[in-house]
Amino acid sequence: MSSIHPTAVIDEAASVADNVTVGPYAVIGPDVEIAEGTWIGPHAVVQGPARIGRDNRIFQFASVGEEPQDKKFRGERTRLEIGDGNTIRECVTINRGTGDGGGVTRIGDDNWIMAYCHIAHDCLVASHTVFANNASLAGHVEVADHVILGGFSLVHQFSRLGEHCFLAFGAHVDRDVPPFVMAAGQRATPRGLNVEGLKRNGFPRETTRALKQAYKTLYREGLRLEEAINTLETADDPMVARFAAFVRASERGIIR
């Protein structure tokens, strides 16, 4: 059975599944759906339309699903979707989408979002990511699987973070960060391949070697971008192919 504290305020139009815990003074708004096993801490606020999946933990004073901080928003019906097994710590803010931006902010599964992080409207965050304290995404940012954002890192709107990339403490990202790359600095620049991340996630040595060569081709051999992409696209390794495809598809341009 659900465990709802008597001081919690839950709108009649919300749907709270069995085995959900809602702490003291939490507020659950209308059009919010919360699946089994999720825990909502004291004083947390969840507004809708929003769907919160199974076995999430949303800690005290978090604001999840509130209106987007976008002057173009005119109250149109947009939503937030959060998957399963996420940890959302104290004072995190996650906004719904906008009508002009696709209408949805989406968070995948098994993400670890530490205190005071901000995920703005229309962001698409995949799964197994880590947001260290105070990391922030502007609107329309895309974050792929297994990305790590260091504390106080900032990502400009419409930027993309490729799978397994790593942002150092205080990195200010204003362009796309290719997969498997480490970025640091204000303005962020590439600082090598995320070798430790590849090791921790079980990538074989031959794949790491191929990605190291791909990084050198892109950043250290003095090639024009188109020349580097053409070279990368001839590689046999599937991870290098994904690396090349990300760079080819970049609309904002990649960090250089």
Secondary structure, DSSP 4 states (H G I P E B T S, - for coil): --EE-TT-EE-TT-EE-TT-EE-TT-EE-TTEEE-TT-EE-TT-EE-SSEEE-SS-EE-TT-EEEEPPS-TT--S---EEEE-SS-EE-TT-EEE---GGGTSEEEE-SS-EE-TT-EE-TT-EE-SS-EE-TT-EE-TT-EE-TT-EE-TT-EE-TT-EE-TT-EEPTT-EE-SBB-TTEEEETBTTEEEEE-HHHHHHTT--HHHHHHHHHHHHHHHTS---HHHHHHHHTT---HHHHHHHHHHHH-SS-B--
